């Protein structure tokens, strides 16, 4: 019961800023949400103004993080091979780690290549002559 009380207090303190931020800004005392004819609202914190651009930004960030992480795993697998020092069990474990790292890098690169193929195909369809939907493939 003592812990339950702490959970309720923590949940209340966590939710309080959400309730306070729902005000929408300063509006000169009127309750309509307008400030001298201008709507007071929230601004978009992302650099993207569409779902497609947001997805592109997300995938670019994942790609930027994935490369160094893959290199770190390769280095770690190499260190495991050195640290094995002839121990067959540790050497097998290091080889398995290296093999799984190479498979993971292959899957990562394969997914990126497949995404590029799909994006280029959609771009070519959207740029084609007589296209009924010219916005297809304009995600960049």
N, C-alpha and C positions, 0 to 999 in steps of 0.2 A: 504494500500500500504506500510505503514511503517513496519507493521508486516511481510509482504511478503519478504521484503528486509532482515529482521533479520533471517527469515527461510532459505533463500538462503545462507547467510553467515554461519549460523550454519551447514547447509548441506555440504557446501564446506569444512569447517574446520573438520567435521566428516569424510569426504571421503578422505581427503588429506593423512592421514597415510596409508590408504589402497592402494593408488596409489604408495606411497613410498615403502611399504613393498613388492610390486610385483617384486622387482629387483632380488631376488633369491640369494643374497649374493655376496661376493667378488670373482671375477673370473680372476684375473691377466690381466685385460684389454681386453681380448677377449670376443666376444659377443656370443659365442656358448653355454655358460652355463657350460663349463667344466673348472675345476681348476687342471691343471697338470694331466690330465687324469681322474680325479674324478669328478663326477657330483655334482654340488652344488644345493641342493634342500631343501625341508622342511622336518622336522622330525615329527613323530607322537607323539603328546603330551599325548595320552591316553595310559593306560597300556594294552589295548586290540589290537590285530592285526587282528581281524575279527569282522564282524557284530554281530555274535552270542555272542562273549565274551563281546563286548560293551553293548549289551542288558542285559547280565547277570550282568555286573557291575552296570548298571542303575537300574535294578530291586532290586539288593542288597541295593543300596543307598536309594531307595524308601522304602524298608522294614525297614531299619535302622531308617529312619525318621518317618515312620508311627506308630511304636510302642509307642514312647514317646508322639506323638500327640494324639493318642487314649487315653492314660492315662490322659493327660491334659484335654481332653474333658469329660472324666468320672468324674474327680475331679471338673470341672466346673459345671457339672450337679448336683453333690452332693451339691456344694455351693448354687446353685439356689434353691434346695429343702430346705436348711437350711434358706436361706434368705426369703423364702415364708412366714414363720411364721404364718401359718394357713390361709393365703389368698388363697381362692380356685382357683381363676384365675391364680395367680402366681404358685401355686402348680401344676395345670394342665400343664402350660407351662414348668415347670421343669421336670415333668414326660414325656412329649413329647420329650424334649431335651434328657433325659436319654434314652428313647426308640430309638430315631434316632441314638444316639451314639452307642448303642448296635447293631443295624441293620448295621451300617457302619462298625463296627469292624467285624461282621459276614461276610459281603461281602468281606472285606479285607482278612480275614483268608481263606475264601472259594476260593478266586481267587488264593491265594498262594498255597493252597492244590491242586487245579486243575492244576496249572502250574507245581507242583512237579510230579503229576501223569503223565502229558503229557511228561515231561522230562525223567522220569524213563521208560515210555513205549518206547519212541524213543531210549533210551539207551539200552533197552533189545532187540529191533529190530536190532540195529546196532551190538550188540555183538552176535547175533544168528549165528548158524552154517550155512555156505553156503550163507552168506549175500552178495548180489551183491554190496552193498554200505557200506563199513565198517566205513565210517565217520559219519553215521547217529547217532545222540545222543552224539557225542563227543564235546559237547559245554562247558564243564567244563574246 
